[in-house]
């Protein structure tokens, strides 16, 4: 994953990357990144502001509200995009009167 190449990526930005993948229609990549980020949570489901991929632990301010807000926003965005895509596949064209 690209976010793991950074020295200690700021986790909200990593969630924002997943958001942008979804906006571009790259839903598989968005969901894979989202799941990878969720796997970084500690035993009670909390995140800090950064993650050190070499040491494999959360670093920085803990717990970080921005990271948790990003989880919620990305989850809602992915859920909405998936539902919107499914609805649009079976949609009929709108006809003007």
N, C-alpha and C positions, 0 to 999 in steps of 0.2 A: 504494500500500500504506500502511496505517495506520502501520506502524512507521517509515516514512520521513518522517512529519510531525513526529516528535520531533526535537529539536535534535541529539542524538547518542544514539540509543537503545542501551541496554544489551542486547547481543545475546542473552544467555541468556533474558531476559524475552521477547524476540521469538520465540524457539523455544518458550517456554512458551505463548505466544499460539497458535502453531500446534497445540500439544498440546491446548489447550482447544477450538479449532475442531474437532479430531478427536473429542474426547469428546462434543461437542454434535452430532456426526453431519455436520458441515460439512466433509466430506473434501476436496472440491475446493478450498475456501479454504485448508485446512490444507496441502495439497500445494503449492498455488501460493505460499503464504508460505514454506514450507520451501525450495522451489526458488529463490526470490528471495534468501533468506538464504544458501544455498549459493553463489550467484553472487558473494557479497561476499568469498569467500576469496581469499587472495593466490595468487601463482603456484605455491606449494608446498602449497596447501590449508589454510593456517593462518588463524585469526581472532584478532583482539584482543578486548577486552571491549566496545568500542563502535564505532559506524560513523557517520561524519559524512556525511550525504546531500548536503549542499551542496558540500563539498569533494571528495566521492566517494572517501574513503579511510578506512582503519581507524585508530582512535585509542584511546588508553588503553593499559593493560598488554598486552604482546604477548610471546609467545602467551598466550592466556588459557585455562586449563584448564576453567573453568566453561562457556565457549562451546563447547569441544569435547565436553564431557560432554553438553551440551544437544543437540548434533547427534546424538550416538549415541542418546540417550533419545527424541528426536523421530522419528528414522528407525525405531527399533524399534517405537515406538507406532503410527506410520502403517502400517508393515508389518503389525503385529498386527491393527489395526483393519480394514484392507482384507481380510486373510485371514479374520477373524472374520465380517465382513459377507458375504463370498462363501459361507462355510460355512453361515451362518444362512439364506441365501436358499433353499437346497435342503434344509434340515433338515426332518425329520418331527417332529411333536409327540411328546413323551414320554408314554407311557401308563403309568399306575400299575397294579400287579398287583392 
